[in-house]
Amino acid sequence: MGRYVLRRLLQMVPVFLGTTFLIYVMVWAVPGDPFEGKCGDRDCPESYVSAMRERFNLDDPLLVQYAKYLGNLVRGDFGLTSSGLQVADRIAATFPVTLKLALVALAVEAVIGITAGVVSGLRNRGFLDSLVLVSTLFLISIPVFVTGYVVQLVFGLQLGWISPTVTSPTIGNLIVPGFVLASLSMAYVARLSRASISENRRADYVRTALAKGLPPRRVVGVHLLRNSLIPVITFLGTDLGAFLGGAIVTEGIFNVPGVGGLVFRSILTKDGAMVTGVVTVLVLVYLLMTLLVDLLYAVLDPRIRYD
């Protein structure tokens, strides 16, 4: 196992270098002059442009710029924004909130999605199966921002059951935004769990376990569910990174002070350092979650071993 983890970590290095290089190029090289429009309707003073280009090493060749940026990243320095603030400090202030929201959404997605999928798969072609299929189709058909606005308007402003905005980012206050953020993925998890349960319930090992006289609850919980969850775990693992990067709409609707608003403001102000720093953190989260998902395969399926 240790050898496998080390090999996977080494494989992540070129992936990290390639993705961060593409991000750096798209943020700093492709859009043109990164300081155009920084001073409103008038052109920025030459002294200001020269100082900014020197601060961000924009007069160097592109590979040299990226090498300097990567060297600072290794030391934990994400650089400065155009207004002189530390990018790392701004990320540290907002990332925990978004991470908390993403974990709440992941928990909602896993609990409701897997439960609905298992019930639907075991009651194949019954009333509950039809109810789950219709409900998930309804959720898939509605964009997340529409779900967010409807939940905020109906349950927050009209009925008063929930707070329409998040005043304090506690776990309790993030349950409703987490449900909205997870609504689309929750439907996919339910359908994926249903398909996996429906397929595996006819497998030989399930029939053998039932023929041995094992209780149906044990057959489902120990044998059927563990094998059926492998594709679901893959989806859930990559979904955490998607929640972190896709929370911008949900955070905007419920006024959650997270990374989404930070990225949105940085794009509007053309703050390339902040955008690059946030996306770099998201790349690291994706890579680590991919490794964690691969390790969970061995826990769920004893046949999978990493040497």
N, C-alpha and C positions, 0 to 999 in steps of 0.2 A: 504493500500500500504506500509506504513512504517513497519508494522508488517511482511509483506512478505519479504521486503528487509532485515530486521534484521534476519529472519529465513534463508534466502538464504546465507547471510554472515556467519552465524554460520555453515551452511552445507559446506561452502568452506574450513573451517578450517581443518577437517580431510582429505579432498581431497588435500589440499596444503601440509599437513604433509606427506601424503603417497607418493605423487609424488616427493617431494624434498628428501625424504629418499631414494627412488629408484634411483634418480639421484646421490645422494651422494655415495651410494653403488657402482653403476656402474662406477663412475669416480675414486673413491679412493680405493675400495676394490677388485673389479673384475679384473682389468688389471694386478695386481701384483705389483711389485716395481715401484712406480710412478717416481722414480729418476734414473731408468735405462736408460742409454744413454744420461743423462744430460751433461756429461763431454766429449762427443765425443767417440772416440774409446777406451779410457782408462776408468777404473773404477773410480767413484767419490771417493775423500778422505773420510775416515770414519768420520772425524770431520764435513764435509759438510753434509753428510747423516744424522748424529745425529742432527745437527742444524735444518735441514729441517723437520725431523720427529717431533722434538719438536715444531717447529713453527706451523705445521699443526695438532698437537695432534695425530699423527699416532701411538704412543705407547699405547694409551688408547684403551679400548674396543670400538667396532664399535658404539654401542648406545651412549656411552659417547662422542665420537667424534662428532656424529650428534647433540647431545644435546648442546654441546659447540658451534657448527656452527650455530644452530638455535638461540641460545641466542645472538650471535653476529648479526644475521640477524635482530632480533627484534630491536636492537639498531641502525640499518642502516649500520652495518659494514660487508662488504662482504669479508673481509680478504685481504691478501697480495698475490701477485703472487710470483713465485719462485725467481724472480729477485728483489723483494722488493717493487714493485709498488702497489698502492692501486687499488683493483679491481673496487671499486665503481667509482673512478675517470676515469678509462679507459672506463667503461660502459657509464658514463655520457658524455664522449667526443664523443662516436660513436653512442649511441642509438638514439639520436634525428635525426640523418641523416637517419638511417634505418626506424625510425618511419615515417619520412616525405616521404620516398620512398614508404613505405607500404600504407600510406594514399592516395598518388597519384595513386598508383595501384588500391586501393579500389574504388576511385572515377571513374577511367577509367572503371573498371570492372562493376560498378553499372550503370553508364550512358549509356555506349555502350551496355552492356549485357541486361539490362532491356528494353531499347528502341528497340533493335533488337528482343527480345522475345515478346514484346507487339505487334509490327508490324507483326511479323510472326504468332502470335496466332490469331490476328484479320483477317489476310489474309490467313486463313488456306487453304492449298493445292493450293495456287496461286504462281505466279512467285517469289514474295518477300519471301514467306515461303520456297520455294525450295532453294533460294539463301542463306538464313540464315542457313538452315540445312546443305548445302554443305560447307559453310564457317566455321561453327562451327566444323564440322567433320574434316576439314582440320587443324584447330588449335589444336584440341584434338590429332590428329595423330602426331604432331610435338613436340618433347621435347622443354622445355623452353630454354635450352642452345643452341639448333640449331637455334631457332627463334632469340635469342640474337646475335649470330655470323652472321647470314644472314643480320639482320637489320644493324649491325655495319659495315659489309663489303660493302653492296650495298649502303645504304643511307649515311653512314659516310665516308668511304674511297673512293668509286668509284664515287658517285654522289656529295658528299660534302654537302648534305642538312642538316646534323646534325653533331654535334661534336662526334667523335668516342669514346671519353672518357669524363667523368664528371670532369671538372676542378674546379667547385664550386657547391656544392650541394644545389642550389636554386630550387624552384618549377619548373621553366621553364626548367632547365637543367635535371630535373628528370622525365619529361613527357615521353620521349622515353624509359628509363629504366623501368619506371612504367608500360608502355604499354606492354613491353616484359614480365615483371613479372606477369602481370594480364592476359596475352593472354590465357592461358589454363583455368583459372577459369572463364574468361569472356565468353568463349564458353559454359561452364556448366551453368552459370547464364542465358544466352540467351535460352538455351534449357529448363531449369527449368521454366523460365518465360513463355515460349511458351506453355509448357504443362499445367501450372496452368491457364493461360488465356483461353486456348482452353477448359479446363474442366469447368471453372466457367462461361463462357459466355452462357452456356446452363442451368445455375441454375435458380431456380424459382424467386429469388429476382431480377435478371437481366431482365427476361421477364416481371415481374411486373412493374419495373421502366420504361421500354419501353412502356408498355401498358398505363401507366399514362401520357405519352406524354413528358417525360423528354428528353432533347436533348441527342443524342448519345454520344457527347463528355463528358457530365456530367455523364452519366451512366458509361462510361469507366473510367473516371478519379476519380470519387468519390466512386462508388460502386464496380465496377469490379476490378479495380487496387488495391484498399486497401486490399481486401480479397485475391487476388492472390499473393500479395507480402509477405505473412507470411512465406512460405517455403523459399523464396528468401532471406529474412532478416536473417533467421537462417543460411543459407549458407554464406552470406556476413559477419555476425558477427564472425563466426569461421575462416573465411578466413583471417581476419586481423592478427590473431596469426600465421596462416600458412605463410603469407607474411613475417612477422618478422623473423620467423625461416628459411624460404626457400629462403631468399634473397641472400644467400651466392654466388650462381652461377651468378645471375644478377649483383651483386656488383663486382664480379671478372671480368666479361666481360667488364663492363663500368668503372671500376676503381673507384667505389663509396666508399668513406672512412667510411663504416658503420660497424655494428656489425658482418656481415658475414665474412669479412676479419679478424676481431679480433678473431672470433671463429676458423677460419681455421688455423691461425698462432698458436693459443693456442693448438689446437689438434696436430699440427706438433711438437711443443715443449713440449707436454705432461704437459701443465700448467693446472692442474686440478682445481685450485681455480677459474681461469677465466672461464672455461667451466661451472662449477657449478653455478657461479654467473649469467652468461648470461641466462642459461636455467631456473634458478629460476625466473628471471624477465619475461621470456616468459610464464612461468606457471601462474604468476600473471595476465598477459595480457589476457590469455585465460579465466581465471576465471571471470575477470571483464567484458569481452566482452560477455560471456555467460549470466551473470546477465543483462547486458544492452539489449541484444536481447529479453530476457523474458519480460522485462519492455516495450519494443516496441510493443510486441504483443497486449497489452491493447490499445495502441494508434491506431493501424491499425484495430483492430476488437473490437467494443464496447461490444460485447458479452463476452469478456474475462475480468474478474475482479479478482483482487487479494485482498483477505480479510486478 
